[in-house]
Amino acid sequence: MHVRELTPEDLDAHCRVSAMAFHWSYKPGEETFPEHERLLGCFDDGGTLLADLEFAVRQAVVGATTLPLVCIGGVAALPFARRQGAVRQLFLALECLAQQEGWALGALYPFSTAYYRKFGYENTLCSLRVTVAMRHLDALAATIPAERQGSVELVEGERGLAELLEVYNTAARRHQMMLLRHDARQFHTKPLEEKKYSCLWRSTQGEAQGYVSYQLNTGTHTLEVEEIVFHTPEALYGLLCYLRVYNKADAVCFEQVPPGSPLLLALREYNDGGLNAIYRFLASFRLYDPEALLRSHRYPQQPGAFTLAVAGDTLECCNGVYAVQYTNGAATLERRPADAPAALTLTREAAARLLLSGQTTDSFALRFLPGVTLAESETAQAEQADFLRAFAATSTALWDGF
């Protein structure tokens, strides 16, 4: 087997693999080569494409900055070529590309957590799917004077797009792993054609301080909210008041709500039993450069120090001990040999969980997280406390499809 990047000449072979893997109808000549993604393929010795995937590099918010994140989708293999190592070869090739091109992270939406865990990808991003009866929004709106509800403006074409991007990117910087956006691809700018809508919310002073993207599902009588963003309480309540005008809907479903979002507080306040929340893991992440993530992290003002080991990664450059000292929101980092002592030793999967989203809150819970080994000396326990202070649970979100 060998792996290489696909070219437009490989379009037919790519479509055949994808059509067989995902059971869609393919007619030669009707498809075009991806414009925004790159394709990586694994071939047998005779030159037949066995498996491929799509990927694109974006900038993701991590700590105090952004880091290059490779977004992976469309992982496909011919049915008769499965369980022969073709997909594994693709992910090994991605590890090489990560080193060559300087990617810090990888992300994908897994059909199976256990399957992609073999390649270092771990469930990291949690989200809530929240459904609330429309009557609750009516009750909420009754408490807010009309003059404080602001106004809503439909985004169409280029009208309002620049402000929409600014509102989104400002919000994205408050959430770990959100992707920055620079164009209209993730919004609905052809509302009458798509029957999907992106609407800006403006304050009484005319400032754009929030938006909502949604569609009306007439079959289930549900207003499906894909994204809702707000910078102020007024924007949040103004958007909720706006959504209630869809009186043909019996319920509103907020598809991706970060745990701890103020939206939950607002909905809970007027809930009398018609609110339902489903907790979900959406995306799996892989660390290709733990050092870059440790350096970019936003540390506490209070001083602290810890030694952290990453062990067992197939990407050897990730393995080793990282000694971190932090104070006043900044840190210094020293890389030590892999056999140096460390207060915490993490597998690559546990490192993704803890360094990206802080999926635990205290030293007791830390012992139950798979892939974590804790040293038991008093000094090590003090370092573990400093680590947990630095990497406490944080707000995470990822709304972009790929």
Residue pairs with C-beta under 8 A, 6 or more apart in sequence:
1 42
1 43
1 44
1 45
1 50
1 85
1 86
1 89
2 42
2 43
2 45
3 40
3 41
3 42
3 43
3 89
3 90
3 92
3 93
4 40
4 41
4 43
5 38
5 39
5 40
5 41
6 13
6 14
6 38
6 39
6 40
6 41
6 49
6 52
8 33
10 39
10 41
10 49
11 31
11 32
11 33
12 28
13 41
13 48
13 49
14 39
14 41
14 49
14 52
15 26
15 28
15 31
16 26
16 49
17 41
17 49
17 50
17 51
17 52
17 76
17 77
17 78
18 24
18 26
18 52
18 74
18 76
19 25
19 26
20 76
20 78
20 79
21 76
21 77
21 78
21 79
22 76
34 54
36 56
36 185
37 54
37 55
37 56
37 73
37 402
38 54
38 55
38 56
39 52
39 53
39 54
39 55
40 52
40 53
40 55
40 90
40 93
40 94
40 97
41 49
41 50
41 51
41 52
41 90
42 49
42 50
42 51
42 52
42 86
42 87
42 89
42 90
42 93
43 49
43 50
44 50
44 81
49 78
50 77
50 78
50 81
50 84
50 86
51 75
51 76
51 77
51 78
51 81
51 86
51 87
51 89
51 90
52 74
52 76
52 90
53 72
53 73
53 74
53 75
53 76
53 87
53 90
54 72
54 73
54 74
54 402
55 70
55 71
55 72
55 73
55 94
56 70
56 71
56 402
57 68
57 69
57 70
57 71
57 101
57 103
58 68
58 69
58 71
58 179
58 180
58 400
59 66
59 67
59 68
59 69
59 179
59 180
60 66
60 67
60 68
60 69
60 105
60 107
60 177
60 178
60 179
60 180
61 172
61 173
61 175
61 176
61 177
61 178
61 179
61 180
62 104
62 105
62 176
62 177
62 293
62 296
62 297
62 356
63 176
63 293
63 296
63 297
63 298
64 296
64 297
64 298
65 296
66 180
67 104
67 105
67 289
67 292
67 293
67 296
68 101
68 102
68 103
68 104
68 105
69 103
69 104
69 105
69 106
69 107
69 177
69 179
70 94
70 97
70 98
70 103
70 105
70 106
70 107
70 288
71 107
71 108
71 179
71 400
71 402
72 94
72 106
72 107
72 108
72 402
73 108
73 109
73 401
73 402
75 87
75 90
75 108
77 86
77 87
88 118
88 119
91 119
91 120
92 314
94 106
95 288
95 314
95 315
97 103
98 106
98 288
98 289
98 315
99 288
99 315
99 317
102 289
103 288
103 289
104 287
104 288
104 289
104 292
104 293
105 285
105 286
105 287
105 288
105 289
105 293
105 356
106 120
106 121
106 285
106 286
106 288
107 177
107 283
107 284
107 285
107 286
107 398
107 402
108 116
108 121
108 283
108 284
108 402
109 282
109 283
109 284
109 401
109 402
110 116
110 121
110 123
110 283
110 284
113 122
113 123
113 281
113 284
116 284
117 284
117 349
119 286
120 286
120 287
120 313
120 314
120 315
120 348
120 349
120 352
121 284
121 285
121 286
121 349
121 352
122 284
122 285
122 286
122 348
122 349
122 350
122 352
122 353
123 281
123 283
123 284
123 353
124 177
124 281
124 283
124 284
124 285
124 352
124 353
124 356
124 357
124 359
124 396
125 177
125 281
125 282
125 283
125 284
125 285
125 356
125 357
125 396
125 397
125 398
126 258
126 259
126 279
126 280
126 281
126 282
126 357
126 396
127 256
127 257
127 258
127 259
127 279
127 280
127 281
127 282
127 397
128 254
128 256
128 257
128 258
128 259
128 261
128 264
128 277
128 278
128 279
128 280
129 253
129 254
129 255
129 256
129 257
129 277
129 278
129 280
130 253
130 254
130 257
130 263
130 264
130 267
130 275
130 276
130 277
130 278
131 222
131 251
131 252
131 253
131 254
131 275
131 276
131 277
132 251
132 252
132 254
132 267
132 271
132 274
132 275
132 276
133 250
133 251
133 274
133 275
134 223
134 244
134 246
134 247
134 249
134 250
134 251
134 252
135 274
136 267
136 270
136 271
136 272
136 274
136 275
137 240
137 241
137 243
137 244
137 252
137 270
138 244
139 270
140 237
140 240
140 241
140 244
140 266
140 269
140 270
141 149
141 240
141 241
141 244
144 237
144 238
144 241
147 204
148 204
148 234
148 237
148 238
149 237
149 238
149 241
149 242
150 201
150 202
150 203
150 204
150 209
150 234
150 235
150 238
151 201
151 202
151 204
152 199
152 200
152 201
152 202
152 238
152 239
152 242
153 160
153 199
153 200
153 201
153 202
154 160
154 191
154 197
154 198
154 199
155 161
155 164
155 187
155 188
155 189
155 191
155 197
155 198
155 199
155 200
155 211
156 189
156 190
156 191
156 192
157 189
157 190
158 189
160 200
160 208
161 184
161 187
161 189
163 200
163 208
164 187
164 198
164 200
164 208
164 211
165 181
165 182
165 183
166 208
167 200
167 208
167 209
167 210
167 211
167 229
167 231
168 181
168 211
168 229
169 180
169 181
170 231
171 178
171 229
171 230
171 231
172 178
172 179
172 180
172 181
174 395
175 258
175 395
175 396
175 397
176 356
176 357
176 394
176 395
176 396
176 397
177 283
177 285
177 356
177 357
177 396
177 397
177 398
178 397
178 398
178 399
179 398
179 400
181 400
186 399
186 400
186 401
187 198
187 213
188 194
188 196
188 197
188 198
188 213
188 215
189 198
191 197
191 198
195 215
195 216
196 213
196 214
196 215
197 213
197 214
197 215
198 211
198 212
198 213
199 211
199 212
199 213
199 242
200 208
200 210
200 211
201 208
201 209
201 210
201 211
201 212
201 230
201 235
201 238
201 239
201 242
202 208
202 209
203 209
203 232
203 234
203 235
209 230
209 231
209 232
209 234
209 235
210 228
210 229
210 230
210 231
210 232
210 235
210 236
210 238
210 239
211 227
211 228
211 229
211 239
212 225
212 227
212 228
212 229
212 239
212 242
212 243
213 225
213 226
213 227
213 228
214 223
214 224
214 225
214 226
214 243
215 223
215 224
215 226
216 222
216 223
216 224
216 246
216 248
216 249
217 223
217 224
218 248
221 248
221 249
221 250
221 251
222 249
222 250
222 251
222 252
222 253
223 243
223 246
223 249
223 251
223 252
223 253
224 253
224 255
225 243
225 252
225 253
225 254
225 255
226 255
226 256
226 399
227 256
227 399
228 236
228 239
228 254
228 263
230 236
230 239
230 262
233 262
236 262
236 263
236 266
237 266
240 266
243 252
251 274
254 263
256 282
256 397
256 399
257 263
257 264
257 277
258 395
258 396
258 397
259 279
259 395
260 395
261 395
264 277
267 275
268 275
282 398
283 398
285 352
285 356
286 348
286 352
287 293
287 310
287 318
287 348
287 351
287 352
287 355
287 356
288 315
288 318
289 317
289 318
290 310
290 318
290 322
290 351
290 355
291 322
291 333
291 335
293 355
293 356
294 308
294 322
294 324
294 331
294 333
294 355
295 331
295 333
297 331
297 355
297 390
297 391
298 329
299 326
299 327
299 329
299 330
299 331
299 390
300 326
300 329
300 389
300 390
301 327
301 328
301 329
302 327
302 389
303 325
303 326
303 327
303 328
304 325
304 326
304 327
304 385
304 386
304 387
304 389
304 390
305 323
305 324
305 325
305 326
305 383
305 386
306 323
306 324
306 343
306 344
306 383
306 384
306 386
306 387
306 390
307 321
307 322
307 323
307 324
307 336
307 340
307 341
307 342
307 343
307 344
307 383
308 321
308 322
308 324
308 342
308 343
308 344
308 345
308 346
308 387
309 320
309 321
309 322
309 338
309 340
309 342
309 344
309 345
309 346
310 318
310 319
310 320
310 322
310 345
310 346
310 347
310 348
310 351
311 319
311 338
311 345
311 346
311 347
312 319
312 347
312 348
313 319
313 347
313 348
315 348
318 348
319 338
320 335
320 336
320 337
320 338
321 335
321 336
321 337
321 338
321 340
321 341
321 342
322 333
322 334
322 335
322 336
323 333
323 334
323 335
323 336
324 331
324 332
324 333
324 390
325 331
325 332
326 332
326 386
326 390
331 390
341 375
342 375
343 374
343 375
343 379
343 380
343 381
343 383
343 384
343 387
344 372
344 373
344 374
344 375
344 383
344 384
344 387
345 372
345 373
345 374
345 375
346 354
346 371
346 372
346 373
347 370
347 371
347 372
349 370
349 371
350 369
350 370
350 371
350 372
351 371
353 359
353 369
353 371
354 360
354 369
354 372
354 391
355 391
356 396
357 393
357 394
357 396
358 388
358 391
358 392
358 393
358 394
359 369
359 393
360 366
360 368
360 369
360 388
360 393
361 388
361 392
361 393
362 388
363 374
363 381
363 384
363 385
363 388
366 372
366 374
366 384
366 388
367 374
374 380
374 381
374 384
375 381
